[in-house]
């Protein structure tokens, strides 16, 4: 079975919040992205991911780094031994 995850990022007042859902519909709790991201940066990230997918190319290094940072923000809400951790480790 393939492993996948999606990030859900949304505005909550002036805060940006993130949660993830992965293989088997496992889901993390929503949490604040903190000051490291703003809406414009998230929009640029989403556009870059869409371009790469449409072109059938890997993510550029800077976009991959942003994805890792987002995963880290979201993964802080996941306990190491929880089943959801699978979607972060593959």
PADREN-153963 format. One record per atom (N, C-alpha, C, O): chain; atom name; x, z, y. Coordinates in steps of 0.02 Angstrom, whole numbers, plus 50000, padded with zeros to 5 digits. Layout:
// residues N
+---+----+-------+-------+-------+
| c |  a |    xx |    zz |    yy |
+---+----+-------+-------+-------+
| A | CA |     X |     Z |     Y |
...
+---+----+-------+-------+-------+
This chain:
// residues 90
+---+----+-------+-------+-------+
| c |  a |    xx |    zz |    yy |
+---+----+-------+-------+-------+
| A |  N | 50042 | 50000 | 49941 |
| A | CA | 50000 | 50000 | 50000 |
| A |  C | 50044 | 50000 | 50062 |
| A |  O | 50095 | 50035 | 50065 |
| A |  N | 50025 | 49961 | 50111 |
| A | CA | 50063 | 49958 | 50174 |
| A |  C | 50051 | 50020 | 50215 |
| A |  O | 49997 | 50049 | 50214 |
| A |  N | 50101 | 50040 | 50251 |
| A | CA | 50096 | 50098 | 50296 |
| A |  C | 50090 | 50071 | 50367 |
| A |  O | 50127 | 50026 | 50387 |
| A |  N | 50044 | 50099 | 50405 |
| A | CA | 50033 | 50076 | 50474 |
| A |  C | 50012 | 50136 | 50516 |
| A |  O | 49991 | 50188 | 50489 |
| A |  N | 50016 | 50129 | 50581 |
| A | CA | 49987 | 50178 | 50626 |
| A |  C | 49971 | 50145 | 50692 |
| A |  O | 50001 | 50095 | 50711 |
| A |  N | 49923 | 50173 | 50726 |
| A | CA | 49905 | 50149 | 50792 |
| A |  C | 49908 | 50207 | 50840 |
| A |  O | 49893 | 50264 | 50823 |
| A |  N | 49929 | 50192 | 50900 |
| A | CA | 49930 | 50242 | 50953 |
| A |  C | 49870 | 50231 | 50997 |
| A |  O | 49855 | 50175 | 51017 |
| A |  N | 49836 | 50284 | 51013 |
| A | CA | 49779 | 50282 | 51060 |
| A |  C | 49800 | 50320 | 51122 |
| A |  O | 49812 | 50380 | 51120 |
| A |  N | 49804 | 50284 | 51178 |
| A | CA | 49825 | 50313 | 51241 |
| A |  C | 49768 | 50305 | 51290 |
| A |  O | 49741 | 50250 | 51298 |
| A |  N | 49750 | 50359 | 51323 |
| A | CA | 49695 | 50356 | 51370 |
| A |  C | 49705 | 50404 | 51428 |
| A |  O | 49744 | 50452 | 51423 |
| A |  N | 49670 | 50390 | 51482 |
| A | CA | 49673 | 50433 | 51542 |
| A |  C | 49623 | 50490 | 51535 |
| A |  O | 49567 | 50479 | 51511 |
| A |  N | 49644 | 50548 | 51555 |
| A | CA | 49601 | 50607 | 51558 |
| A |  C | 49613 | 50638 | 51626 |
| A |  O | 49657 | 50680 | 51634 |
| A |  N | 49574 | 50617 | 51675 |
| A | CA | 49587 | 50636 | 51745 |
| A |  C | 49651 | 50603 | 51767 |
| A |  O | 49657 | 50542 | 51765 |
| A |  N | 49700 | 50642 | 51789 |
| A | CA | 49764 | 50614 | 51810 |
| A |  C | 49815 | 50614 | 51753 |
| A |  O | 49872 | 50591 | 51762 |
| A |  N | 49795 | 50640 | 51696 |
| A | CA | 49841 | 50646 | 51639 |
| A |  C | 49833 | 50587 | 51591 |
| A |  O | 49778 | 50560 | 51582 |
| A |  N | 49888 | 50565 | 51561 |
| A | CA | 49886 | 50517 | 51506 |
| A |  C | 49892 | 50556 | 51442 |
| A |  O | 49936 | 50599 | 51435 |
| A |  N | 49848 | 50542 | 51394 |
| A | CA | 49847 | 50578 | 51330 |
| A |  C | 49859 | 50527 | 51274 |
| A |  O | 49842 | 50468 | 51280 |
| A |  N | 49888 | 50551 | 51219 |
| A | CA | 49903 | 50508 | 51162 |
| A |  C | 49883 | 50543 | 51098 |
| A |  O | 49887 | 50604 | 51091 |
| A |  N | 49859 | 50503 | 51051 |
| A | CA | 49850 | 50527 | 50983 |
| A |  C | 49863 | 50467 | 50937 |
| A |  O | 49864 | 50410 | 50960 |
| A |  N | 49873 | 50480 | 50875 |
| A | CA | 49890 | 50427 | 50828 |
| A |  C | 49845 | 50432 | 50767 |
| A |  O | 49822 | 50486 | 50747 |
| A |  N | 49833 | 50374 | 50738 |
| A | CA | 49796 | 50370 | 50676 |
| A |  C | 49837 | 50325 | 50631 |
| A |  O | 49863 | 50274 | 50653 |
| A |  N | 49843 | 50344 | 50568 |
| A | CA | 49884 | 50306 | 50522 |
| A |  C | 49851 | 50292 | 50456 |
| A |  O | 49791 | 50304 | 50447 |
| A |  N | 49891 | 50267 | 50411 |
| A | CA | 49868 | 50250 | 50344 |
| A |  C | 49825 | 50307 | 50316 |
| A |  O | 49843 | 50365 | 50321 |
| A |  N | 49769 | 50288 | 50286 |
| A | CA | 49724 | 50338 | 50258 |
| A |  C | 49682 | 50373 | 50310 |
| A |  O | 49653 | 50426 | 50296 |
| A |  N | 49679 | 50346 | 50372 |
| A | CA | 49641 | 50375 | 50427 |
| A |  C | 49663 | 50446 | 50445 |
| A |  O | 49623 | 50486 | 50469 |
| A |  N | 49726 | 50462 | 50432 |
| A | CA | 49752 | 50526 | 50455 |
| A |  C | 49763 | 50522 | 50530 |
| A |  O | 49782 | 50470 | 50556 |
| A |  N | 49749 | 50577 | 50565 |
| A | CA | 49750 | 50575 | 50637 |
| A |  C | 49784 | 50638 | 50665 |
| A |  O | 49777 | 50693 | 50638 |
| A |  N | 49820 | 50628 | 50720 |
| A | CA | 49851 | 50685 | 50754 |
| A |  C | 49803 | 50710 | 50808 |
| A |  O | 49755 | 50675 | 50826 |
| A |  N | 49815 | 50769 | 50832 |
| A | CA | 49778 | 50796 | 50889 |
| A |  C | 49801 | 50759 | 50952 |
| A |  O | 49859 | 50740 | 50958 |
| A |  N | 49756 | 50749 | 50999 |
| A | CA | 49774 | 50719 | 51063 |
| A |  C | 49818 | 50769 | 51102 |
| A |  O | 49807 | 50829 | 51099 |
| A |  N | 49866 | 50741 | 51138 |
| A | CA | 49909 | 50784 | 51179 |
| A |  C | 49931 | 50745 | 51240 |
| A |  O | 49927 | 50683 | 51242 |
| A |  N | 49955 | 50780 | 51290 |
| A | CA | 49977 | 50750 | 51352 |
| A |  C | 50043 | 50713 | 51341 |
| A |  O | 50087 | 50736 | 51304 |
| A |  N | 50050 | 50656 | 51374 |
| A | CA | 50115 | 50621 | 51372 |
| A |  C | 50165 | 50654 | 51418 |
| A |  O | 50225 | 50642 | 51411 |
| A |  N | 50142 | 50695 | 51463 |
| A | CA | 50188 | 50728 | 51510 |
| A |  C | 50210 | 50680 | 51564 |
| A |  O | 50180 | 50627 | 51573 |
| A |  N | 50261 | 50698 | 51600 |
| A | CA | 50283 | 50659 | 51657 |
| A |  C | 50326 | 50598 | 51641 |
| A |  O | 50344 | 50561 | 51686 |
| A |  N | 50342 | 50587 | 51578 |
| A | CA | 50387 | 50533 | 51561 |
| A |  C | 50356 | 50463 | 51562 |
| A |  O | 50392 | 50414 | 51559 |
| A |  N | 50290 | 50459 | 51567 |
| A | CA | 50256 | 50395 | 51565 |
| A |  C | 50203 | 50393 | 51620 |
| A |  O | 50172 | 50443 | 51636 |
| A |  N | 50194 | 50334 | 51648 |
| A | CA | 50137 | 50324 | 51693 |
| A |  C | 50097 | 50265 | 51668 |
| A |  O | 50118 | 50229 | 51622 |
| A |  N | 50039 | 50255 | 51697 |
| A | CA | 49993 | 50203 | 51673 |
| A |  C | 50025 | 50134 | 51674 |
| A |  O | 50017 | 50095 | 51627 |
| A |  N | 50062 | 50119 | 51727 |
| A | CA | 50094 | 50052 | 51732 |
| A |  C | 50144 | 50041 | 51675 |
| A |  O | 50148 | 49987 | 51648 |
| A |  N | 50182 | 50093 | 51658 |
| A | CA | 50231 | 50087 | 51603 |
| A |  C | 50196 | 50076 | 51537 |
| A |  O | 50219 | 50037 | 51495 |
| A |  N | 50140 | 50110 | 51526 |
| A | CA | 50102 | 50102 | 51464 |
| A |  C | 50072 | 50032 | 51459 |
| A |  O | 50073 | 50001 | 51406 |
| A |  N | 50047 | 50007 | 51515 |
| A | CA | 50019 | 49939 | 51515 |
| A |  C | 50074 | 49888 | 51500 |
| A |  O | 50063 | 49842 | 51460 |
| A |  N | 50133 | 49896 | 51531 |
| A | CA | 50188 | 49850 | 51517 |
| A |  C | 50208 | 49853 | 51443 |
| A |  O | 50222 | 49802 | 51412 |
| A |  N | 50210 | 49913 | 51415 |
| A | CA | 50226 | 49922 | 51344 |
| A |  C | 50176 | 49884 | 51301 |
| A |  O | 50195 | 49846 | 51256 |
| A |  N | 50111 | 49894 | 51314 |
| A | CA | 50059 | 49860 | 51274 |
| A |  C | 50065 | 49784 | 51279 |
| A |  O | 50057 | 49750 | 51229 |
| A |  N | 50077 | 49759 | 51338 |
| A | CA | 50085 | 49687 | 51348 |
| A |  C | 50145 | 49660 | 51309 |
| A |  O | 50141 | 49607 | 51279 |
| A |  N | 50200 | 49697 | 51310 |
| A | CA | 50260 | 49675 | 51274 |
| A |  C | 50249 | 49675 | 51199 |
| A |  O | 50272 | 49630 | 51164 |
| A |  N | 50212 | 49725 | 51174 |
| A | CA | 50196 | 49727 | 51102 |
| A |  C | 50152 | 49667 | 51084 |
| A |  O | 50164 | 49633 | 51034 |
| A |  N | 50102 | 49653 | 51125 |
| A | CA | 50058 | 49596 | 51112 |
| A |  C | 50096 | 49530 | 51111 |
| A |  O | 50085 | 49488 | 51068 |
| A |  N | 50142 | 49521 | 51159 |
| A | CA | 50182 | 49460 | 51161 |
| A |  C | 50223 | 49452 | 51097 |
| A |  O | 50225 | 49398 | 51067 |
| A |  N | 50256 | 49506 | 51076 |
| A | CA | 50297 | 49503 | 51015 |
| A |  C | 50255 | 49485 | 50954 |
| A |  O | 50275 | 49445 | 50912 |
| A |  N | 50197 | 49516 | 50949 |
| A | CA | 50153 | 49502 | 50892 |
| A |  C | 50130 | 49430 | 50893 |
| A |  O | 50133 | 49396 | 50842 |
| A |  N | 50108 | 49406 | 50950 |
| A | CA | 50084 | 49336 | 50956 |
| A |  C | 50139 | 49287 | 50939 |
| A |  O | 50125 | 49234 | 50912 |
| A |  N | 50201 | 49303 | 50956 |
| A | CA | 50257 | 49258 | 50943 |
| A |  C | 50287 | 49269 | 50874 |
| A |  O | 50332 | 49232 | 50854 |
| A |  N | 50263 | 49319 | 50839 |
| A | CA | 50290 | 49333 | 50772 |
| A |  C | 50362 | 49357 | 50774 |
| A |  O | 50401 | 49343 | 50729 |
| A |  N | 50380 | 49392 | 50827 |
| A | CA | 50449 | 49415 | 50836 |
| A |  C | 50452 | 49492 | 50834 |
| A |  O | 50402 | 49525 | 50846 |
| A |  N | 50511 | 49518 | 50818 |
| A | CA | 50519 | 49591 | 50821 |
| A |  C | 50514 | 49616 | 50893 |
| A |  O | 50522 | 49577 | 50940 |
| A |  N | 50500 | 49679 | 50901 |
| A | CA | 50498 | 49708 | 50968 |
| A |  C | 50568 | 49707 | 50998 |
| A |  O | 50617 | 49721 | 50964 |
| A |  N | 50573 | 49690 | 51063 |
| A | CA | 50638 | 49695 | 51097 |
| A |  C | 50662 | 49768 | 51096 |
| A |  O | 50622 | 49815 | 51089 |
| A |  N | 50726 | 49778 | 51102 |
| A | CA | 50756 | 49845 | 51098 |
| A |  C | 50724 | 49895 | 51146 |
| A |  O | 50710 | 49952 | 51126 |
| A |  N | 50712 | 49875 | 51209 |
| A | CA | 50684 | 49922 | 51257 |
| A |  C | 50612 | 49941 | 51238 |
| A |  O | 50592 | 49998 | 51249 |
| A |  N | 50575 | 49895 | 51211 |
| A | CA | 50506 | 49909 | 51190 |
| A |  C | 50507 | 49954 | 51128 |
| A |  O | 50465 | 49999 | 51121 |
| A |  N | 50554 | 49941 | 51084 |
| A | CA | 50561 | 49984 | 51025 |
| A |  C | 50578 | 50056 | 51045 |
| A |  O | 50553 | 50104 | 51014 |
| A |  N | 50620 | 50064 | 51095 |
| A | CA | 50637 | 50131 | 51120 |
| A |  C | 50576 | 50166 | 51149 |
| A |  O | 50566 | 50226 | 51138 |
| A |  N | 50536 | 50128 | 51186 |
| A | CA | 50474 | 50158 | 51213 |
| A |  C | 50428 | 50179 | 51156 |
| A |  O | 50398 | 50233 | 51158 |
| A |  N | 50423 | 50137 | 51104 |
| A | CA | 50381 | 50155 | 51046 |
| A |  C | 50407 | 50219 | 51013 |
| A |  O | 50367 | 50262 | 50994 |
| A |  N | 50471 | 50225 | 51007 |
| A | CA | 50500 | 50286 | 50978 |
| A |  C | 50484 | 50347 | 51021 |
| A |  O | 50468 | 50401 | 50995 |
| A |  N | 50488 | 50339 | 51087 |
| A | CA | 50472 | 50395 | 51132 |
| A |  C | 50399 | 50415 | 51126 |
| A |  O | 50383 | 50474 | 51125 |
| A |  N | 50355 | 50366 | 51122 |
| A | CA | 50284 | 50381 | 51113 |
| A |  C | 50271 | 50415 | 51047 |
| A |  O | 50232 | 50463 | 51043 |
| A |  N | 50305 | 50392 | 50995 |
| A | CA | 50297 | 50423 | 50929 |
| A |  C | 50320 | 50496 | 50932 |
| A |  O | 50288 | 50540 | 50902 |
| A |  N | 50375 | 50508 | 50967 |
| A | CA | 50400 | 50576 | 50973 |
| A |  C | 50350 | 50620 | 51011 |
| A |  O | 50337 | 50676 | 50990 |
| A |  N | 50321 | 50594 | 51065 |
| A | CA | 50271 | 50632 | 51103 |
| A |  C | 50212 | 50650 | 51058 |
| A |  O | 50189 | 50707 | 51058 |
| A |  N | 50189 | 50603 | 51021 |
| A | CA | 50131 | 50614 | 50978 |
| A |  C | 50150 | 50656 | 50917 |
| A |  O | 50112 | 50699 | 50896 |
| A |  N | 50209 | 50644 | 50890 |
| A | CA | 50230 | 50678 | 50830 |
| A |  C | 50242 | 50752 | 50839 |
| A |  O | 50242 | 50790 | 50791 |
| A |  N | 50252 | 50774 | 50902 |
| A | CA | 50261 | 50845 | 50914 |
| A |  C | 50200 | 50885 | 50893 |
| A |  O | 50205 | 50946 | 50881 |
| A |  N | 50141 | 50852 | 50890 |
| A | CA | 50081 | 50888 | 50871 |
| A |  C | 50071 | 50888 | 50796 |
| A |  O | 50023 | 50917 | 50771 |
| A |  N | 50116 | 50856 | 50759 |
| A | CA | 50110 | 50852 | 50687 |
| A |  C | 50160 | 50899 | 50655 |
| A |  O | 50219 | 50897 | 50670 |
| A |  N | 50137 | 50941 | 50611 |
| A | CA | 50183 | 50985 | 50575 |
| A |  C | 50223 | 50944 | 50525 |
| A |  O | 50197 | 50897 | 50496 |
| A |  N | 50285 | 50962 | 50515 |
| A | CA | 50330 | 50926 | 50471 |
| A |  C | 50300 | 50913 | 50401 |
| A |  O | 50309 | 50859 | 50374 |
| A |  N | 50265 | 50961 | 50373 |
| A | CA | 50241 | 50953 | 50305 |
| A |  C | 50169 | 50929 | 50300 |
| A |  O | 50140 | 50929 | 50246 |
| A |  N | 50140 | 50909 | 50356 |
| A | CA | 50071 | 50887 | 50353 |
| A |  C | 50067 | 50817 | 50324 |
| A |  O | 50116 | 50779 | 50331 |
| A |  N | 50012 | 50798 | 50293 |
| A | CA | 50005 | 50731 | 50264 |
| A |  C | 50013 | 50677 | 50317 |
| A |  O | 50037 | 50622 | 50300 |
| A |  N | 49995 | 50690 | 50378 |
| A | CA | 49999 | 50639 | 50431 |
| A |  C | 50071 | 50621 | 50445 |
| A |  O | 50085 | 50566 | 50471 |
| A |  N | 50118 | 50665 | 50430 |
| A | CA | 50188 | 50651 | 50444 |
| A |  C | 50211 | 50587 | 50408 |
| A |  O | 50259 | 50556 | 50430 |
| A |  N | 50177 | 50569 | 50354 |
| A | CA | 50195 | 50507 | 50319 |
| A |  C | 50195 | 50447 | 50365 |
| A |  O | 50238 | 50403 | 50359 |
| A |  N | 50148 | 50444 | 50412 |
| A | CA | 50145 | 50385 | 50454 |
| A |  C | 50201 | 50382 | 50504 |
| A |  O | 50211 | 50331 | 50536 |
| A |  N | 50240 | 50437 | 50512 |
| A | CA | 50297 | 50436 | 50557 |
| A |  C | 50363 | 50425 | 50521 |
| A |  O | 50413 | 50409 | 50552 |
| A |  N | 50364 | 50433 | 50456 |
| A | CA | 50428 | 50433 | 50421 |
| A |  C | 50442 | 50369 | 50384 |
| A |  O | 50495 | 50363 | 50353 |
| A |  N | 50398 | 50321 | 50386 |
| A | CA | 50410 | 50258 | 50350 |
| A |  C | 50422 | 50201 | 50397 |
| A |  O | 50432 | 50145 | 50375 |
+---+----+-------+-------+-------+
